[in-house]
Every structure is written in C-alpha cells, then in structure tokens.
Amino acid sequence: MSTEFIKALDSGVQIKIRPMQWEDIEQVYQLEKRIFVAPWSRASFEAELLNRYSYNLVATNENVVIGYAIIWMFVDELHIANLAVKDSWRGCGIATWIMNVIFNIAHENHIKIMHLEVRKSNEAAINLYKKFGFEIVGYRKNYYEKEKEDAILMSTCINDTVL
Ligand SMILES: CC(C)(COP(=O)(O)OP(=O)(O)OC[C@H]1O[C@@H](n2cnc3c(N)ncnc32)[C@H](O)[C@@H]1OP(=O)(O)O)[C@@H](O)C(=O)NCCC(=O)NCCS
C-alpha cells in the first residue's frame, strides 16, 4: 500500500496514516513498551517490515507516531496482530480511523474474513472492534501469560461473506 490518508480532526489537527517505515520503528517500539505489559520486541517490528504477508501502518501528527497497526493477510483472511494509540491521543477517533483504513485495505484485497485476539478485560478495544462488526467467536485460556488473562477471539466477515 503506497497511499497516504490525511484527515483533519474536529480540532483542526492533521493526522496522517501511511505505511510504516524503518525510520518509524524506534518510535513505534517506544510506544509499544509504554502501552503493553508484554510488548513486542524491536526485532518483531523489524521482521514485520520484511514479512510479505504483513501490512504495517502508522498514524502520525507532525511526523510523530501517535498510533500503529500490524495486519497480516493470507489469501482471503486478514488478522489484526497489533493496534495501539498513544495514551495522550486516545478518544479522538484515531483507532476508528486506523480501522477504516484497515477495512479499506481488506476490501481492496478481496478479504472475506477478519480475525483478532483481545484481552478479556480490554473493554475499550472490545468496544472498538464491536463497533466495526466484530463478534466474539471463541476464547483462548491463559493466552496472555504475563497478564495471566484469557483472550477473546473476534471475527467479522466482509465483502458479503457470511460468518
Ligand atoms: C483500544 C484503543 C486502540 C482505542 O483507541 P482510540 O483512538 O482511543 O479509539 P477511538 O477514539 O477511535 O474510539 C473508538 C471506539 O472505541 C471504544 N472506546 C475507546 N476508548 C474507550 C474507553 N476508554 N472505554 C470504552 N470504550 C472505548 C468506543 O466504542 C469508541 O467509540 P465511540 O467513541 O463511538 O464511543 C486504545 O485505547 C489503545 O491503544 N489501547 C491500548 C492498546 C490496546 O489495547 N490495543 C488493542 C489490542 S487488541
């Protein structure tokens, strides 16, 4: 995906969503460490930039990374592997916009079904995904070892596919 998406928030602040680049990794990794109890390593993000099945997005404001997403696509399935927004930018619709871009990519690539895992107690993320039509389809016991928490599996069908 070479396209850049630019949006002005209600406040007039401009946000850009574009493919993640090598120069973004340090900022993404620093955010990841601040946000997650069991963060991905820097090497994991680097590996995603080399992974032909991976699409990696950043949301930026004035060239500063304020959100990111890692998605994997195999044939007609898309998996949201990572998605986060910097705490000081939450509640402004950044994740909603990232999700809109992900759906855009999914449509362009004829994806039929999208999956993700989310911590059972992560109300904000679960609400976000439900807003985009994701439904709970299962659980993985103790999936998050460090947090000692189960994962909820969520899926949604797109392009007129039936779940
Ligand atoms: C989950 C997360 C990505 C949401 O990002 P955001 O930019 O604040 O989300 P948005 O402002 O676009 O909100 C979209 C929807 O998410 C839900 N939501 C967001 N924050 C919420 C909160 N604190 N409590 C409940 N629901 C919330 C709401 O349904 C909201 O829609 P609404 O505004 O119409 O009510 C962000 O909280 C985050 O980065 N959390 C830490 C990382 C994480 O948990 N990632 C998901 C891993 S699966």
The ligand as a MOL file (V3000), in Angstrom:
LIG
                    3D

  0  0  0     0  0            999 V3000
M  V30 BEGIN CTAB
M  V30 COUNTS 48 50 0 0 0
M  V30 BEGIN ATOM
M  V30 1 C -8.2060 0.4500 22.1440 0
M  V30 2 C -7.5570 1.7300 21.5660 0
M  V30 3 C -6.7240 1.3330 20.3530 0
M  V30 4 C -8.6710 2.7050 21.1710 0
M  V30 5 O -8.0420 3.8310 20.5600 0
M  V30 6 P -8.7510 5.2870 20.4460 0
M  V30 7 O -8.0600 6.0530 19.3990 0
M  V30 8 O -8.8300 5.8950 21.7930 0
M  V30 9 O -10.2180 4.8670 19.9750 0
M  V30 10 P -11.3180 5.8340 19.3050 0
M  V30 11 O -11.2270 7.1890 19.8900 0
M  V30 12 O -11.2530 5.6820 17.8480 0
M  V30 13 O -12.6600 5.1480 19.8530 0
M  V30 14 C -13.3300 4.1770 19.0790 0
M  V30 15 C -14.2830 3.3650 19.9260 0
M  V30 16 O -13.5530 2.5490 20.8510 0
M  V30 17 C -14.3140 2.4140 22.0670 0
M  V30 18 N -13.5560 3.0080 23.1500 0
M  V30 19 C -12.4290 3.7690 23.0130 0
M  V30 20 N -11.9750 4.0990 24.2520 0
M  V30 21 C -12.8300 3.5520 25.1430 0
M  V30 22 C -12.8660 3.5250 26.5480 0
M  V30 23 N -11.9540 4.1500 27.3060 0
M  V30 24 N -13.8650 2.8280 27.1670 0
M  V30 25 C -14.7990 2.1740 26.4400 0
M  V30 26 N -14.8060 2.1580 25.0720 0
M  V30 27 C -13.8320 2.8470 24.4430 0
M  V30 28 C -15.6200 3.1310 21.8460 0
M  V30 29 O -16.5460 2.2060 21.3010 0
M  V30 30 C -15.2320 4.1580 20.7940 0
M  V30 31 O -16.3180 4.5710 20.0070 0
M  V30 32 P -17.1990 5.8600 20.4560 0
M  V30 33 O -16.2380 6.9860 20.5360 0
M  V30 34 O -18.1930 5.9720 19.3530 0
M  V30 35 O -17.7730 5.5110 21.7930 0
M  V30 36 C -6.6620 2.4460 22.6340 0
M  V30 37 O -7.4000 2.5540 23.8340 0
M  V30 38 C -5.3520 1.7300 22.9170 0
M  V30 39 O -4.3600 1.9560 22.2240 0
M  V30 40 N -5.3310 0.8910 23.9530 0
M  V30 41 C -4.0890 0.1950 24.3420 0
M  V30 42 C -3.6500 -0.7900 23.2950 0
M  V30 43 C -4.7110 -1.8200 23.0350 0
M  V30 44 O -5.4160 -2.2680 23.9420 0
M  V30 45 N -4.8130 -2.2130 21.7660 0
M  V30 46 C -5.7520 -3.2180 21.3380 0
M  V30 47 C -5.0840 -4.5450 21.4240 0
M  V30 48 S -6.1900 -5.8130 20.8830 0
M  V30 END ATOM
M  V30 BEGIN BOND
M  V30 1 1 1 2
M  V30 2 1 2 3
M  V30 3 1 2 4
M  V30 4 1 2 36
M  V30 5 1 4 5
M  V30 6 1 5 6
M  V30 7 2 6 7
M  V30 8 1 6 8
M  V30 9 1 6 9
M  V30 10 1 9 10
M  V30 11 2 10 11
M  V30 12 1 10 12
M  V30 13 1 10 13
M  V30 14 1 13 14
M  V30 15 1 14 15
M  V30 16 1 15 16
M  V30 17 1 15 30
M  V30 18 1 16 17
M  V30 19 1 17 18
M  V30 20 1 17 28
M  V30 21 1 18 19
M  V30 22 1 18 27
M  V30 23 2 19 20
M  V30 24 1 20 21
M  V30 25 1 21 22
M  V30 26 2 21 27
M  V30 27 1 22 23
M  V30 28 2 22 24
M  V30 29 1 24 25
M  V30 30 2 25 26
M  V30 31 1 26 27
M  V30 32 1 28 29
M  V30 33 1 28 30
M  V30 34 1 30 31
M  V30 35 1 31 32
M  V30 36 2 32 33
M  V30 37 1 32 34
M  V30 38 1 32 35
M  V30 39 1 36 37
M  V30 40 1 36 38
M  V30 41 2 38 39
M  V30 42 1 38 40
M  V30 43 1 40 41
M  V30 44 1 41 42
M  V30 45 1 42 43
M  V30 46 2 43 44
M  V30 47 1 43 45
M  V30 48 1 45 46
M  V30 49 1 46 47
M  V30 50 1 47 48
M  V30 END BOND
M  V30 END CTAB
M  END
